[in-house]
Amino acid sequence: MIKKFFKFIFKVVLGFFILTIAWVLLYKFVPVPYTSLMAIRAIEGDANYQQKHEWVPIEEISKNLQLAVICAEDQNFLIHNGFDYEAIEKAYEKNKKKGARLRGASGISQQTAKNVFLWPERSWFRKGLEVYFTFLMETLWSKERILEVYLNSIEMGNGIYGAEAAANYWFNTSAKNLSQPQAAAIAAILPSPRTYRASPASNYIEKRKGWIVNQMRNFGTFNLSEKVKNDGKRD
């Protein structure tokens, strides 16, 4: 009986690894059509709720927006292995002083794992799965692919998912034509995209946008492929 039990557990665990690895490999090559977060928001939404999402390749997403989200959300994205340990430690110390749960430590890879493969919940189980999927993505995908999926899948407004939908919704333009201030405005609302507006922006978002623009200028010329190569990462 015990032998059968462990055999069953082994099959379940093996099946989990096979399915999840195949899932991550699939999204290495094909666009992500829909995410669990989109489904959850649709269920939560009222009769007037509408979702807007259109996948575009990273070549059709302005480098301004690519750089803006890196500067706003994860400045070490190109050089870490999915986990910015320094940022995690700082967030831990900050939240420990406030007596709150760990927040503000998830980088672009972790956010991509959470948005594409998982669900929005604060629990150690979900966090453990997030770490697992982040590891798979960093192992099987390039940095360019992670950023491409991130920019096409994350929430950028109420019912607005991905760069193309956000560019059209907030600024009546395409993701390819976003200017530096427009890209910074979208990046500025990412911590809470259903609360804040990229346009017209509140005083808080204007200040955050200004900070992001300064970070972008300090970063210098941005070319994702060349930057990844220069940092000794995969292209």
Secondary structure, 3 states (H helix, E strand, C coil): CHHHHHHHHHHHHHHHHHHHHHHHHHHHHCCCCCCHHHHHHHHHCCCCCCCEECCCCHHHCCHHHHHHHHHHHCCCCCCCCCCCHHHHHHHHHHHHHHCCCCCCCCCHHHHHHHHHHCCCCCCHHHHHHHHHHHHHHHHHCCHHHHHHHHHHHCECCCCEECHHHHHHHHHCCCHHHCCHHHHHHHHHCCCCCCCCCCCCCCHHHHHHHHHHHHHHHHHCCCCHHHHHHHCCCCC
